[in-house]
Amino acid sequence: MKKNLLIGILGFVSVFSFAFGYQQKVRADKNEVIALENEKRAIELEKAAEAALDEAKHQKMIAEMNILEAMKQREIAAQKK
């Protein structure tokens, strides 16, 4: 009797362990998909940040050129007075 009870308990533990393992596998698969999507999104955001940085550098260069031009115009205006 004790032997059958022990076998029954071990069988239940085995089935429970398989079910839990399968649930963990499903979770891991979902997390892997989410991780891949996040990685793709991070790459896209990195590219967008690089493009924004390039645009900022370009705008800074234009602003510096405008400052130089304004200084030249101020000197010309001062000479005319």
Secondary structure per residue as TSV (DSSP state, phi and psi in degrees):
chain	resnum	aa	ss	phi	psi
A	1	M	-	360.0	-47.5
A	2	K	H	-63.2	-34.8
A	3	K	H	-65.0	-43.9
A	4	N	H	-65.4	-38.7
A	5	L	H	-64.0	-43.2
A	6	L	H	-63.5	-42.7
A	7	I	H	-63.6	-41.2
A	8	G	H	-62.5	-44.3
A	9	I	H	-64.1	-45.4
A	10	L	H	-63.5	-37.0
A	11	G	H	-63.8	-43.7
A	12	F	H	-62.7	-44.2
A	13	V	H	-61.8	-39.7
A	14	S	H	-63.7	-46.8
A	15	V	H	-63.0	-43.1
A	16	F	H	-61.7	-40.9
A	17	S	H	-64.7	-42.3
A	18	F	H	-63.2	-42.6
A	19	A	H	-64.0	-43.9
A	20	F	H	-64.6	-41.9
A	21	G	H	-61.6	-41.0
A	22	Y	H	-65.2	-41.6
A	23	Q	H	-61.4	-41.4
A	24	Q	H	-64.7	-36.7
A	25	K	H	-64.9	-43.1
A	26	V	H	-62.3	-43.8
A	27	R	H	-61.2	-43.9
A	28	A	H	-63.0	-40.0
A	29	D	H	-63.8	-42.6
A	30	K	H	-63.5	-43.3
A	31	N	H	-64.5	-34.1
A	32	E	H	-65.3	-42.5
A	33	V	H	-62.6	-44.4
A	34	I	H	-62.8	-41.4
A	35	A	H	-63.3	-40.4
A	36	L	H	-65.2	-41.1
A	37	E	H	-63.7	-41.7
A	38	N	H	-64.9	-36.9
A	39	E	H	-65.3	-43.0
A	40	K	H	-62.2	-43.9
A	41	R	H	-62.9	-39.8
A	42	A	H	-64.5	-40.1
A	43	I	H	-64.3	-43.7
A	44	E	H	-62.5	-43.3
A	45	L	H	-66.3	-35.3
A	46	E	H	-64.4	-42.5
A	47	K	H	-63.9	-41.4
A	48	A	H	-64.2	-38.5
A	49	A	H	-65.8	-40.0
A	50	E	H	-63.6	-41.8
A	51	A	H	-64.0	-41.0
A	52	A	H	-65.1	-38.1
A	53	L	H	-64.6	-43.2
A	54	D	H	-60.9	-42.7
A	55	E	H	-64.5	-40.0
A	56	A	H	-63.6	-41.9
A	57	K	H	-62.3	-41.8
A	58	H	H	-62.9	-45.1
A	59	Q	H	-64.9	-36.3
A	60	K	H	-64.6	-42.1
A	61	M	H	-61.8	-43.2
A	62	I	H	-62.4	-43.0
A	63	A	H	-62.4	-41.5
A	64	E	H	-63.9	-40.5
A	65	M	H	-64.6	-39.0
A	66	N	H	-64.6	-38.1
A	67	I	H	-63.0	-45.8
A	68	L	H	-61.7	-43.0
A	69	E	H	-63.7	-40.3
A	70	A	H	-64.6	-39.6
A	71	M	H	-64.5	-40.8
A	72	K	H	-62.9	-44.1
A	73	Q	H	-63.5	-37.4
A	74	R	H	-65.4	-41.2
A	75	E	H	-64.1	-42.2
A	76	I	H	-62.6	-43.4
A	77	A	H	-64.9	-37.4
A	78	A	H	-68.3	-34.7
A	79	Q	H	-70.8	-30.8
A	80	K	H	-72.6	-23.3
A	81	K	-	-74.8	360.0
